[in-house]
Amino acid sequence: MRSALSEEFTTLRADINTVRAEIASNAAAIRAEMSSIETDIEDMKGGLSTWSDEVNTMQTTVAELQSELVKLRDKSEDMEVRMRCGNIRIVGVEERPNSASPKEVSKIIKEVLRMDRDVKVDRSY
């Protein structure tokens, strides 16, 4: 009986050692995997920091461009209004062939306003 118990004890000890070796092997694999994951996380943190800086720079640029767009719109509107200041609209003139030519419009203005000098018309339609 002692011999049988001794054999069982030896077998149990061998099984326990095998399980310990497996646990140690698995623990080493888990540590290696965790180390790899930690490295990946650190790399991701660095990448996110870089992209965060890029996004901040782009947001600043977009804000500047929006401000510039507003200024350009205002300037364009001002220029359009100023361009129209010198326009004259003539109503009640019968349309005939070539009646909208600059020469004809100049002639009509000179006659209606009884001017002694010629009137310069850049464009007419």
ABEGO torsion letter per residue (X at the ends): XAAAAAAAAAAAAAAAAAAAAAAAAAAAAAAAAAAAAAAAAAAAAAAAAAAAAAAAAAAAAAAAAAAAAAAAAAAAAAAAAAAAAABBBBBGBBBBBGAABAAAAAAAAAAAAGBABBBBBABBX
